[in-house]
Amino acid sequence: MAQRLALPILLPNPPPSKPRFLNQTHHQQQNPTSLPNSPSPSTPILQDLLLRHNAKTQQPIDPQVRTRLGRSRDPNRGKPWTHKGLSTQGQQVLNSLIDPSFDSNQLDSVLAKLFEQYQENPDAKIDFLTAEVLGIVKGLGFYKKSDLALGVFNWVKGRKDCELVLSSSVVAVVISMLGKERRVSVAANLFNSLHKEGFSLDVYAYTSLISAYAGSGRHREAVVVFKKMEEEGCKPTLVTYNVILNVYGKMGMPWSKVMALVDGMKSDGVAPDAYTYNTLISCCRRGSLHEEAALVFDKMKMAGFSPDNVTYNALLDVYGKCRRPKEAMEVLKEMELNGFAPSIVTYNSLISAYARDGLLEEAMDLKTQMEGKGIKPNVITYTTLLSGFEKAGKDESAMGVFEEMRSAGCKPNICTLNALIKMYGNRGKFTEMVKVFDEIKACNGAPDIVTWNTLLSVFGQNGMGSEVSGVFKEMKRAGFVPERYTFNTLISAYSRCGSFDQAMTVYKRMLEAGVTPDLSTYNAVLAALARGGLWKQSEKILAEMKDRRCKPNELTYCSLLHVYANGKQIDRMHALAEEIYSGIIEPHAVLLNTLVLVSSKCDLLEETERAFLELRKNGFSPGITTLNAMVAIYGRRQMASKTNEILNFMNESGYTPSLATYNSLMYMYSRSENFEESEKILREVLAKGVKPDIISYNTVIYAYCRNGRMKKASRIFSEMGDSGLVPDVITYNTFVASYAADSMFEEAIDVVRYMIKHGCKPNQNTYNSIVDGYCKLNRQDDARTFINSLQKLDPHISKDEEIRLSERIVEKWS
């Protein structure tokens, strides 16, 4: 496996994007992203979701437009229109065009009036007519009549003397207008046709098209136009550079490429302005570049620009995304000291910083403080808090925030509903998840790219590989073009489902589609490697990241901890832990939580308890996964009092036990004298509407088999099948081992026959149990007879396996 990984992961710089200049459509971009061998959706959950989506979605939705439920999208709302620059005759023409009774067939007669005087005295009227056409087009844009504006443009273009009247400014206005209405393909086609006809296109026309692409989220195409513009010798302006810098930030470009663009800007003699610095700070939101953001902030002040509200809020947002609440509070103090009152944007960034770090009480205190200053929480405030509680496993608190939001009259937006989909889906509450999916439709909205990505993540989290592939197919069918976050989610989802090769295939497809890996991509790949314990490859990825100046963050080191744990590299794990405890690597909350998790997984009790104490000592709140790890390690060691301490802490702190919590409790009881308690917990899980997984049923089956209660074990086995779960080799081996241990060899062999018939391949443990059972009774001859008859029982058994079992008899005998 490690050899196969070397090619897709350790590539040189990813291949450049290959769209044709100005002519690439969304459908053309989809082809490189198709995945091989993706099974069609077939499960009831996915069918239900897709049927509900397809029944109400007749046309593909623009994937880049995120619907804000309950919010007006009219950019001209409340603004007056002035006819500045238009003559009286020009105003009359505009009024005729915007009249509701206007018929497009009248366009020729209306516009012809402007050109009558021009024919008599062309030299005097060229500039006048150019200004008139520009004013009329602008006016039509204000009244959102882009089709009519385009009609005016084409009418003028159709005249023999059009090159004298149509300025590049008119082209820029028309393209900008189309871009604002998300008609970017129309704008690109117009630009492309003018370009082919040799029409003089200046920097303003180029910048308008770049802005149109950027505003619609088609960032790669914006960069292609920018590069084409430079190739043709058209010098970018300050506005052009600012737009592209913003695009780079949205694309998550490596900081080295962002700074290379700034250096190119300066070498062209274009000095950065305050907007440039604000944009650069915003570029730092991805990649945990808080140090770089602070440096830009200092350079901005050194350049003579005073930070404003936008600057401070952008810097706060960076610290919020990087989970650095202390630094965020320092920015707030400086902001207020310089006379800038914090706004809802400010507080939302602060709340995000605390919520992301698991400091939810502090986040709620900020909300109270905000309300005390007369600032009303908005949908972003509530959604941030809801997501924070969901991530911490405090479902009741999350729903409390949601109910408060509704009571306050604040309408949920699609981000809120996506957060709820994530919460219900990750808890296995698919009925509730589907209801939220329906609510998206009921609110006159539609699933957006984040909705689909969330579904991919949810199904991946639950190990539902066919659903992952089905959602991805449906997402593309609905007209959505996968972007970097989608690829990252797919890599993570497939690796969680155990489809490691599929995850690496997605990574290769991503590179082939010209999408540059960012920090999240590397972290997704590292997480996939971690599940396989491929620590050597992980260290190569870490070196590659540093070579590309992609700074590792806390999630990177979390994956390293996981890969060392799964790869049985305990010494390396300890060394990395000491760097965290000593502060060489910042002891971030998520890192300490991960240390608890991996130490528990390796059954290292002292290390688990130390990590948990360090977490609390640093003032961080443990997540539900961390608490589950504590329950698991105490449960495995039958430390019931310690287990109850953690359960009481969870209850007092408002944590909602997850299926993992219950599974650990079932495990503890299944190995104890109170083994029947394991089924009681299973009943509690079902009563709470949580769907048990195969581990839940296998644990209860083990509890009964271990204690000779085979009828009860068989009853749980039947329930397991009725729930839709397919028994695995562990399920069958539990029965085989129990029957063999009780000298019930015929029953054990019947189980083997049953499992083979139902498509479950026996493993070494299956046959070891029967052979060992015979040997325990000194019935070596019966064991040999069993081995000699294996070909009839299992036609696929290998000769090597028969030899191994024969050698096992000798070992047991000796």
RABEL-V702019 format. One line per field, one symbol per residue. ss: DSSP state (H for helix, E for strand, C for the rest). psi: psi as a letter, one per 40 degrees, with the letter a starting at -180 (. if undefined). Layout:
ss = ???
psi = ???
This chain:
ss = CHHHHHHHHCCCCCCCCCCCCCCCCHHHHHHHHCCCCCCCCCCHHHHHHHHHHHHHCCCCCCCCCCCCCCCCCCCCCCCCCCCCCCCHHHHHHHHHHHCCCCCHHHHHHHHHHHHHHHHHCHHHHHHHHHHHHHHHHHHHHHCCCHHHHHHHHHHHHCCCCHHHHCCHHHHHHHHHHHHHCCCHHHHHHHHHHHHHCCCCCCHHHHHHHHHHHHHCCCHHHHHHHHHHHHHCCCCCCHHHHHHHHHHHHHHCCCHHHHHHHHHHHHHCCCCCCHHHHHHHHHHCCCCCCHHHHHHHHHHHHHCCCCCCHHHHHHHHHHHHHCCCHHHHHHHHHHHHHCCCCCCHHHHHHHHHHHHHCCCHHHHHHHHHHHHHCCCCCCHHHHHHHHHHHHHHCCHHHHHHHHHHHHHCCCCCCHHHHHHHHHHHHHCCCHHHHHHHHHHHHHCCCCCCHHHHHHHHHHHHHCCCHHHHHHHHHHHHHCCCCCCHHHHHHHHHHHHHCCCHHHHHHHHHHHHHCCCCCCHHHHHHHHHHHHHCCCHHHHHHHHHHHHHCCCCCCHHHHHHHHHHHHHCCCHHHHHHHHHHHHHCCCCCCHHHHHHHHHHHHHCCCHHHHHHHHHHHHHCCCCCCHHHHHHHHHHHHHCCCHHHHHHHHHHHHHHCCCCCHHHHHHHHHHHHCCCCCCHHHHHHHHHHHCCCCCCHHHHHHHHHHHHHCCCHHHHHHHHHHHHHCCCCCCHHHHHHHHHHHHHCCCHHHHHHHHHHHHHCCCCCCHHHHHHHHHHHHHCCCHHHHHHHHHCHHHHCCCCCHHHHHHHHHHHHHHHC
psi = dddddddddfiahiiiifiiheehidddeddeehiifhiiheiddddddddddddehdiiiheehhhhhehheheehehihifheiiddddddddddehdehhdeeddddddddedddddgddeedddddddddddddddddefgddddddddddddeidfdeddhidddddddddddddeffdddddddddddddeehhhadddddddddddddeegdddddddddddddeehhiidddddddddddddefiidddddddddddddeehhiaddddddddddedieffdddddddddddddeehhiadddddddddddddefgdddddddddddddeehhiadddddddddddddeegdddddddddddddeehhiadddddddddddddeegdddddddddddddeehhiadddddddddddddeegdddddddddddddffaihadddddddddddddefgdddddddddddddeehhhadddddddddddddeegdddddddddddddeehhiadddddddddddddefgdddddddddddddefhhiadddddddddddddefgddddddddddddeedhhgidddddddddddddefgdddddddddddddeeihiidddddddddddddefgdddddddddddddeeihhiddddddddddddeidfdedddddddddddeehhiadddddddddddddeegdddddddddddddeeihiadddddddddddddefgdddddddddddddfehhiadddddddddddddeffdddddddddeddddgdeiiddddddddddddddd.
